[in-house]
Amino acid sequence: MKKFAPLFIVIAAVLWGVDGIVLTPRLFTLPVPLVVFLNHVLAFVLMLPFFIYEFKEVKKLKSGDWGAFMWIAVFGGAVGTMAIVKALFYVNFVNLSIVILLQKFQPIFAIVLAWLVLKERLSKKFFTWAALALIGGYFVTFGFHLPNLATGDKIVAAALFSLLAAFAFGSATVFGKRGLKNINARVGTYLRFGLTSVIMLLIVLTTGDLAQLPNVSSFQWLIFLIIVLTTGGTAIFIYYWGLKWVSASVSTICELAFPLSAIILEYLIRGRALSWSQWLGAVLLGYAIYRVARFQESAALTPEKL
């Protein structure tokens, strides 16, 4: 099954695209910290019996492992999620261009950190296909045109939040790989949601957003449940299972399936037709992801022993 590990990361990324286009927009009326808190705490409550059953695995964690999972919780769970949701709220889920464009920086952050933290060695071929993936991602978003940033006063704030999310998620990929060194993907998922729940609880108590809990409608509770069972906890487990068997550098390129799926869903659900240049970009991006995933089957991208 190891050869299919990159596919699991792509599936998780596609589910995140579904979340950004179909599910999270339904929570627009709620404060961002409350949305992130409920997404994590509801998932962790469902995971808790399984976590208790496998709690003995936690004893395998060393100080470096705990440090990695704290980084994941702070940046991948709290900061990154709040930043991307805030960016999407700023553009009202209508003009996703700037948000998706800046997500292209995520692989750059991840690859540099993988080299620095995990000592992953990258071949020249990897950089060729990674560059093609970024070019394809740009074409998917903008075709052959320059970005249109004239979308209102909040576009600068959206851009900054998007860039922060790109760094947060990119670094979380690297530290996720580090954190999974001594435990399985299931326990890694439990820890990610458990620690993030604690951090987000402190945030919503500090901001007073927890007082907005009675304002969550029955329909929004249903959306939260769907997220937990699909694009939230389930997607993260699928992602960690794949990350357990691939390098962080391969993973971050496979994660470009997220902006690709978001653009395609925009077309399928909201009728925003893609131009032929965007379809060309989709083909380039998809093929580049496939070629990068092939590195998993060779020694060209094998991390050095930590």
GIRA-V801436 format. One line per field, one symbol per residue. ss: DSSP state (~ for helix, > for strand, _ for the rest). phi: phi as a letter, one per 30 degrees, with the letter a starting at -180 (. if undefined). burial: 1 if it has 16 or more other C-alpha atoms within 10 Angstrom, else 0. Layout:
ss: ???
phi: ???
burial: ???
This chain:
ss: _~~~~~~~~~~~~~~~~~~~~~~~~~~____~~~~~~~~~~~~~~~~~~~~~~_~~~~~~__~~~~~~~~~~~~~~~~~~~~~~~~~~~~______~~~~~~~__~~~~~~~~~~~~~_>___~~~~~~~~~~~~~~~~~~~____________~~~~~~~~~~~~~~~~~~~~~~~~~_____~~~~~~~~~~~~~~~~~~~~~~~_~~~~~~~__~~~~~~~~~~~~~~~~~~~~~~~~~~____~~~~~~~__~~~~~~~~~~~~~~_____~~~~~~~~~~~~~~~~~~~~~~_____>___
phi: .ddceeddddddddddddddccceedcedcdeedddddeddddddddeeddddcdedddddceddddddddeddcdddddddddddddddchhccdedddeddddeddeddddddddcidccdddedddddddddddddedbiccddccdckddddddddddddddddddddddddddddecbddddedededdddeddddddddddiddddeddddddddddedddedbdceddddedddddecbddddeddddddddddddddeddccidddddddddddddddddddddddddcbcdbddddd
burial: 000011111111111111111111101101111111111111110010001000000100000010011111111111111111111111101001111111111111111111100101110001001111111111111110000000000011011111111111111111111111101011111111111110111011000011000000000100111011011111111111111111111111111111111111110000000100111111111111111111110001111000
